[in-house]
Amino acid sequence: MQCPNCRHENPNDAQRCGSCGLVLKIADSPQPAKATTSKLAILSLVLGILSLPFFLLAGIPAIVVAIVSIIRIANSGGRLKGLPVALAGMIVSVVLTCTFFMLWRLDAPPIPNDYTIADFRSAPAEYAESFEILKSLIDEDNGLPGSPAMCLTEEDLKVIDKVSRIIEDGAVSQIAETVNQHAAEINQAWARAEKARDIIHRLNEFPQIADLTKVDAGLEFMRWWNLIKLVQLYCIYAHLQIEQGGIDAVTVDLIELDSVLRKVSVNARPFTGKAICLWCIEVDIATANAIVNDPQTSQESVEQLAKHFTPVTPEQLSLQNGILSEYFLLKHVVSSASDKIGRAKTPLLKSNSMLRLYRNFYEDWIDAADGRANGPKERFSVWPDIYPFAEPSLSFRDQKPLPLLYRCYNPLERLAGFSYPASLGKMPTTGIKDDLFQIVLNKRLGRQVSLKARAYSDEYVVDIENKKIFSPGPDGKPGTKDDIKLSINPEVPGWSTR
């Protein structure tokens, strides 16, 4: 390269002239790199769009990623672009997250025409006195020894428990030996329970017996299990009289006791009270069955039992009052929880939705318990009106967990502390035991009987060899632990043939 100033020849790549120092050419400036769109900006927009269905799981990351992207674009010296995309991601995430929140915080509307106290089966007002008399029988301080409401001592209760277990599981010879061995203690307990027997007599004078128990968390606490001890005492005393030949007199007492229990069962409100009434009626049925199966029982006593122990009615078996009590208690708990956590401050508890969910559950339970499982049902939507989702299933039959969608919508749904009762979904055995006893009773009276079963099998089974009549239990298999059975005496006329 020739220098234009001094005509000196220089190499082609020379920057200056080797002779005069003239600058021959300026070094080429580096070309700026081509700007690229920030991947974080694109990610923030994608997360922003996803913030509608995924709420905070996508919304918060979208905002954070957008901010990081904006900072990096600003500091890139033009190497990164996509600022509008990052801003769009932030704006979209904020708008959609707020939209999601506004939709998510919505509760379902209140239940129209919800249950009231008028939906309980109840005795008329003129029978309110019967409730106070009933309380005097079973409402005593549980801290006291024995069962003071019935004047029974701790020793009485120990004897009752011991003999009752033998009667429930033992053979006829073992039962006879046990009651004879404890005859003195049984007679003493029976004498001490005279006050309780007098109360039973007074209660039986009422055509109906009221149960005015409160139906919220402040319900009037009654010790229904005291009835169990009284019924067991009647049972072991009846077995003693079978051995001692005094069964005719105790038959009258048993009929009076069972009459009271059936009246109480119709109107009993707490689920515990209803369950105990049904259990006590089963014990009465088993006691009457023992009397009927004794060949020495007079025909007059058998006819007395047949006149009283007519088939139990649907009202006596119905669990409606008990289930409604559970629902009212749930309502009270939900209302209290809403007040404590501040309904206006948190959307985590959707109280109306929760009540609708359990209202559907209790409706199913009542229908199944009363034999209407296949009938038409009114279902309350647990979602706000604008939600398009299908109803979650909370079934008393399978006890499956709620769908994740509903648990995300109502995360404090379990705050009410609901738990499935142990006997949930199982048909009460009282009706089946009553069916079996009707067969035994009619056989003893020489009447025609039908073995058609109401559940678990087509027919009840008469097992002459093992001296029992039974129904398979919920598992549907005969000869298992859940069989529902009554003892029979083949010596009673008619049991030698089916």
Buried (B, 14 or more C-beta within 10 A) or exposed (E): EEBEEEEBEBEEEBEEBBEEEBEBEEEEEEEEEEBEBBEBBBBBBBBBBBBBEBBEEBBBBBBBBBBBBBEBBEEEEEBBBBBEBBBBBBBBBBBBBEEBEEBBEBBBEEEEEBBEEEEBBBBEEEBEEBBEBBBBBBBBEEEEEBBEBBBBBEEBBEBBEBBBEBBEEBEBEEBBBBBEEBEEBBEBBBEBBEBBBEBBEBBBEBEBBBBBBBBEEEBEEBBBBBBBBBBBBBBBBBBBBBBEEEBBEBBEBBBBBBBBBBBBBBBBBBBBBBBBBBBBBBBBBBBBBBBBBBEEBEEEBBEBBBEBBEEBEEBBBBBBBBBBBBBBBBBBBBBEBBEEEEBEEEBEBBBBBBBBBBBBBBBBBBBBBBBEEEEEEEEBBBBBEEBEEEBBBBEBEEEEEBBEEBBEBBEBBEBBEBEEBEEBBEBBBBBBBBBBBBBBBBBBBEEEBEBEBEBBBEEBBBBEEEBBBBBBBBEEEBEEEBBBBBBBBEEBEBBEEE
